Amino acid sequence: MGSQNIICLDVGEKRIGVAVADSAVRIAVPFDTVEVDGNELANLGQIIIDQNAKVVVVGYPRNQSGEPTAQTRYVEDFAKTLRDIAPDIIFQDESLTSVMAEQRLSGYNRPYTKADIDAQAASIILQDYLESHSA
């Protein structure tokens, strides 16, 4: 008892990167990518159920000045549609995570896809969340 699974979403208009972490272990792991094809809510709902996630962290985009962007509005609207399937939604700042994700993946010296970048970005956002909310 005490530990819970946390899911993080890096929401994009084509794909949603998904990462998971156990709150006891506090290590975020890239998990999957969900295509935005009309079935994304059902697919995310299934992941939330399968992972028994109590908290969903959503990457919150801002521009370099820290102001909201068009993407911020898209993510906020998307998060509203998640309310029915995700009991607890928390926004976590996600500036530059895609850049960091790509740097990390290129360091592995093997091919990677845009989907890999999205899942890796979600894991970076989730790791930031875990570190900023450590007990």
C-alpha positions in Angstrom: 0.0 0.0 0.0 1.0 3.6 -0.3 2.4 3.4 -3.8 0.4 4.3 -6.8 0.9 4.4 -10.5 1.1 7.8 -12.1 0.7 8.3 -15.9 2.0 11.2 -17.8 0.8 12.5 -21.1 2.7 14.6 -23.6 -0.3 15.7 -25.6 0.2 16.5 -29.3 -2.2 17.0 -32.1 -1.1 13.8 -33.9 0.2 11.7 -31.0 0.2 11.5 -27.3 3.3 10.3 -25.6 2.6 8.2 -22.5 5.0 7.5 -19.6 4.4 5.6 -16.3 5.9 5.7 -12.9 5.2 4.0 -9.6 5.2 6.7 -6.9 7.2 4.4 -4.6 10.0 3.8 -7.0 9.9 7.4 -8.5 11.4 6.5 -11.9 9.5 7.5 -15.0 9.6 5.1 -17.9 8.5 5.8 -21.5 5.5 3.6 -22.0 3.7 4.0 -25.3 2.3 6.4 -27.8 -1.4 6.8 -28.6 -2.4 8.1 -32.0 -4.9 10.9 -32.1 -7.4 9.2 -34.4 -10.7 9.5 -32.7 -10.1 6.5 -30.4 -7.5 8.3 -28.2 -9.8 8.7 -25.2 -10.8 5.0 -25.2 -7.1 4.0 -25.6 -5.9 6.3 -22.8 -8.8 5.1 -20.6 -7.6 1.5 -21.2 -4.0 2.4 -20.2 -5.3 4.2 -17.1 -7.3 1.2 -16.1 -4.5 -1.3 -17.0 -1.9 0.7 -15.0 -4.3 1.3 -12.2 -3.3 5.0 -12.3 -4.7 7.4 -9.8 -3.0 10.5 -11.0 -2.5 11.7 -14.6 0.1 14.3 -15.2 -0.3 16.3 -18.3 2.6 18.2 -19.9 1.7 21.9 -19.9 3.3 23.8 -22.8 4.4 27.5 -22.6 6.6 29.6 -24.8 10.1 30.7 -23.8 8.7 33.7 -21.9 6.5 31.3 -19.8 3.3 32.5 -21.5 0.5 30.2 -22.8 0.5 29.3 -26.5 -2.1 27.9 -28.9 -0.8 24.5 -27.9 -1.5 25.3 -24.3 -5.2 25.9 -25.1 -5.3 22.6 -27.1 -3.8 20.7 -24.1 -6.3 22.4 -21.6 -9.2 21.5 -23.8 -7.9 17.9 -24.1 -7.5 17.7 -20.4 -11.2 18.6 -19.9 -12.2 15.6 -22.1 -10.1 13.4 -19.8 -12.0 14.4 -16.7 -14.4 11.4 -17.1 -11.6 8.8 -17.2 -8.9 10.4 -15.1 -9.8 11.1 -11.4 -6.9 13.4 -10.7 -5.3 15.6 -13.4 -2.2 17.6 -12.7 -0.4 20.0 -15.1 3.4 19.9 -15.2 5.4 22.5 -17.1 6.9 20.9 -20.1 9.2 23.5 -21.7 12.0 22.1 -23.8 11.2 18.5 -23.0 10.9 17.5 -26.7 14.4 18.9 -27.2 15.7 17.0 -24.2 14.0 13.8 -25.3 15.6 14.0 -28.8 19.0 14.6 -27.2 18.6 11.6 -24.9 17.4 9.3 -27.7 20.2 10.4 -30.1 22.7 9.5 -27.3 21.5 5.9 -27.5 23.0 5.7 -31.0 20.1 3.8 -32.5 17.2 4.8 -34.7 14.2 6.4 -33.2 10.9 7.8 -34.4 8.7 10.8 -33.6 6.6 8.5 -31.4 9.7 7.5 -29.4 10.4 11.2 -28.9 6.8 11.7 -27.6 7.0 8.8 -25.1 10.5 9.9 -24.0 9.3 13.5 -23.5 6.4 12.2 -21.4 8.9 10.4 -19.2 11.0 13.6 -18.8 7.9 15.6 -17.8 6.9 12.8 -15.3 10.4 12.7 -13.8 10.2 16.4 -13.3 6.9 16.0 -11.6 8.2 13.2 -9.4 11.2 15.3 -8.4 9.2 18.4 -7.6 6.7 16.5 -5.5 9.1 14.2 -3.6 8.1 13.8 0.0 
